[in-house]
Amino acid sequence: MKKVLIVDDSEDICFAVSEFFKYKGWEVKSVGDVEKALDIIRSEKFDVILIDYNMPYINGVVGVKLIRQLDKEVPIIALTVECEESVAEDFFKSGANDFAIKPIKMLDLYFRINVHTNTTYKLKEEVDYPKGIDKNTLGLILDCLKKERSYLSVEGISDITGVASKTVNRYLNYMCSQNKVILNVIYGKIGRPKKEYKLK
């Protein structure tokens, strides 16, 4: 049985998400602030943690940093009404794996969680990755590219993996810097050039 911890000061969201995952057969715990979450994480292991951005006392970004001091491996998905790229980047730099925009679409959230808890691609060696790069998410994207022989766009990889497009783009930029993928740029008559990727 998988275990999920919800960290959100909204009782309505905690109730809705809890009931959905209990129906799916998961064990669910929810708390209204980061300090209570840290107390639970010190004594229990979870398969995934969901954390809100706007919370009393300690916000979600700081919360992710504190959680990472206790557990460096657990997938963390941020929940936020803020769709600005700066907020997402703050979460990723703090150690979050992905984020979902409120109002929450439960099936989308469920799929995202399964993506991060069921990665099939295993990295062969331990590497010290830069901030914002998680080995499980990286493995998931590598797994997707490995199965496809043709070039894939950011949107295509996002559709296959369920990882947000902005997240996919950031990981592909990292993989390009490590000379792991081939980038193909297609220039059209109008608009921005289209970028496609495949493994070397």
FENDA-V186879 format. One record per residue. N is the residue number from 0. RES is the residue in three letters. PHI is phi in whole degrees, -180 to 180 (* if undefined). PSI is psi as a letter, one per 30 degrees, with the letter a starting at -180 (none if undefined). OMEGA is omega in degrees with one decimal (NA if undefined). Layout:
# FENDA-V186879
N:RES:PHI:PSI:OMEGA + N:RES:PHI:PSI:OMEGA
This chain:
# FENDA-V186879
0:MET:*:k:179.6 + 1:LYS:-81:l:-179.1 + 2:LYS:-120:k:177.8 + 3:VAL:-125:k:174.7 + 4:LEU:-112:k:178.4 + 5:ILE:-106:k:179.2 + 6:VAL:-116:j:-175.2 + 7:ASP:-158:k:-179.2 + 8:ASP:-83:f:177.0 + 9:SER:-89:j:179.6 + 10:GLU:-63:e:-179.8 + 11:ASP:-63:e:-179.6 + 12:ILE:-68:e:178.2 + 13:CYS:-58:e:-179.9 + 14:PHE:-66:e:-176.9 + 15:ALA:-63:e:-179.4 + 16:VAL:-67:e:179.7 + 17:SER:-60:e:-178.2 + 18:GLU:-63:e:179.8 + 19:PHE:-63:e:-176.0 + 20:PHE:-76:f:172.7 + 21:LYS:-65:e:176.9 + 22:TYR:-62:e:179.0 + 23:LYS:-81:f:177.4 + 24:GLY:91:g:-179.9 + 25:TRP:-91:l:169.4 + 26:GLU:-90:k:-172.8 + 27:VAL:-124:k:169.6 + 28:LYS:-129:k:-179.7 + 29:SER:-137:k:177.2 + 30:VAL:-138:l:-174.2 + 31:GLY:-99:f:178.3 + 32:ASP:-155:l:-173.4 + 33:VAL:-67:e:-177.0 + 34:GLU:-60:e:177.1 + 35:LYS:-66:e:178.2 + 36:ALA:-62:e:-179.3 + 37:LEU:-63:e:177.9 + 38:ASP:-60:e:-179.6 + 39:ILE:-71:e:-177.2 + 40:ILE:-65:f:178.2 + 41:ARG:-66:f:-176.0 + 42:SER:-117:f:-177.6 + 43:GLU:-134:l:175.2 + 44:LYS:-104:k:178.9 + 45:PHE:-124:l:177.1 + 46:ASP:-81:f:178.4 + 47:VAL:-160:k:177.4 + 48:ILE:-125:k:174.6 + 49:LEU:-106:k:-176.7 + 50:ILE:-137:k:-179.3 + 51:ASP:-81:l:179.0 + 52:TYR:-81:e:-175.8 + 53:ASN:-90:j:178.8 + 54:MET:-140:l:180.0 + 55:PRO:-71:l:173.5 + 56:TYR:73:d:-178.7 + 57:ILE:-128:k:-178.5 + 58:ASN:-78:l:-173.6 + 59:GLY:-64:e:-179.0 + 60:VAL:-63:e:177.1 + 61:VAL:-65:e:178.5 + 62:GLY:-59:e:178.9 + 63:VAL:-62:e:178.3 + 64:LYS:-58:e:-178.8 + 65:LEU:-69:e:177.4 + 66:ILE:-63:e:-179.4 + 67:ARG:-65:f:175.5 + 68:GLN:-70:f:-179.6 + 69:LEU:-97:e:-177.3 + 70:ASP:-145:j:-176.5 + 71:LYS:-87:f:-172.7 + 72:GLU:-107:e:-172.4 + 73:VAL:-60:k:175.1 + 74:PRO:-64:k:178.6 + 75:ILE:-121:k:178.2 + 76:ILE:-116:k:-178.5 + 77:ALA:-85:k:176.6 + 78:LEU:-114:k:-176.4 + 79:THR:-154:k:173.1 + 80:VAL:-88:f:-179.7 + 81:GLU:-84:k:179.8 + 82:CYS:-104:g:-179.3 + 83:GLU:-74:k:-176.9 + 84:GLU:-61:e:-178.3 + 85:SER:-62:e:179.1 + 86:VAL:-67:e:178.6 + 87:ALA:-61:e:-179.7 + 88:GLU:-63:e:177.6 + 89:ASP:-62:e:178.6 + 90:PHE:-65:e:-178.2 + 91:PHE:-64:e:178.5 + 92:LYS:-64:f:179.4 + 93:SER:-78:f:177.8 + 94:GLY:121:g:176.9 + 95:ALA:-72:l:179.6 + 96:ASN:-92:f:-175.5 + 97:ASP:-164:l:175.0 + 98:PHE:-145:l:179.1 + 99:ALA:-127:k:-177.8 + 100:ILE:-88:k:172.2 + 101:LYS:-81:k:-0.5 + 102:PRO:-67:k:-172.7 + 103:ILE:-74:k:170.6 + 104:LYS:-96:j:-168.6 + 105:MET:-61:e:-179.3 + 106:LEU:-66:e:177.0 + 107:ASP:-65:e:179.2 + 108:LEU:-63:e:179.2 + 109:TYR:-61:e:179.6 + 110:PHE:-67:e:179.0 + 111:ARG:-60:e:-179.2 + 112:ILE:-63:e:179.2 + 113:ASN:-64:e:176.8 + 114:VAL:-59:e:-175.1 + 115:HIS:-82:f:-179.7 + 116:THR:-103:f:-177.7 + 117:ASN:-126:h:179.0 + 118:THR:-64:k:-178.4 + 119:THR:-93:f:-178.6 + 120:TYR:-83:k:180.0 + 121:LYS:-108:k:177.3 + 122:LEU:-70:k:-172.3 + 123:LYS:-77:f:-177.9 + 124:GLU:-143:l:178.6 + 125:GLU:-78:k:-178.1 + 126:VAL:-132:k:173.2 + 127:ASP:-85:j:-176.2 + 128:TYR:-87:l:176.7 + 129:PRO:-68:l:178.4 + 130:LYS:-58:k:179.6 + 131:GLY:91:f:178.3 + 132:ILE:-116:j:-178.8 + 133:ASP:-105:k:-174.3 + 134:LYS:-64:e:180.0 + 135:ASN:-69:e:177.8 + 136:THR:-67:e:177.7 + 137:LEU:-61:e:178.3 + 138:GLY:-62:e:178.7 + 139:LEU:-63:e:-179.7 + 140:ILE:-70:e:175.5 + 141:LEU:-62:e:178.5 + 142:ASP:-60:e:178.7 + 143:CYS:-62:e:-178.8 + 144:LEU:-67:e:-178.9 + 145:LYS:-64:e:-177.3 + 146:LYS:-80:f:-177.4 + 147:GLU:-106:k:179.4 + 148:ARG:-89:f:-177.1 + 149:SER:-94:l:176.5 + 150:TYR:-68:k:177.4 + 151:LEU:-127:k:175.3 + 152:SER:-86:l:175.8 + 153:VAL:-58:e:-178.6 + 154:GLU:-65:e:179.5 + 155:GLY:-64:e:178.0 + 156:ILE:-66:e:178.1 + 157:SER:-62:e:179.6 + 158:ASP:-64:e:-177.0 + 159:ILE:-73:e:-173.7 + 160:THR:-91:f:-174.3 + 161:GLY:84:g:177.5 + 162:VAL:-83:k:-178.1 + 163:ALA:-56:k:-176.6 + 164:SER:-57:e:179.4 + 165:LYS:-63:e:178.3 + 166:THR:-68:e:178.5 + 167:VAL:-58:e:-178.9 + 168:ASN:-60:e:-179.7 + 169:ARG:-66:e:179.5 + 170:TYR:-69:e:177.9 + 171:LEU:-67:e:175.8 + 172:ASN:-62:e:177.2 + 173:TYR:-64:e:-178.6 + 174:MET:-66:e:175.1 + 175:CYS:-65:e:-179.3 + 176:SER:-67:f:178.7 + 177:GLN:-96:g:178.0 + 178:ASN:61:h:-178.7 + 179:LYS:-96:f:-176.9 + 180:VAL:-129:l:174.9 + 181:ILE:-101:k:178.8 + 182:LEU:-101:k:176.7 + 183:ASN:-116:j:-178.5 + 184:VAL:-104:k:-178.8 + 185:ILE:-108:k:-178.7 + 186:TYR:-99:k:176.0 + 187:GLY:-100:l:-179.6 + 188:LYS:-72:e:180.0 + 189:ILE:-134:l:176.9 + 190:GLY:79:a:-179.3 + 191:ARG:-75:l:176.5 + 192:PRO:-65:k:-178.8 + 193:LYS:-95:k:-179.8 + 194:LYS:-109:k:177.1 + 195:GLU:-130:l:-173.8 + 196:TYR:-137:l:168.1 + 197:LYS:-154:l:-178.7 + 198:LEU:-68:k:174.7 + 199:LYS:-77:none:NA
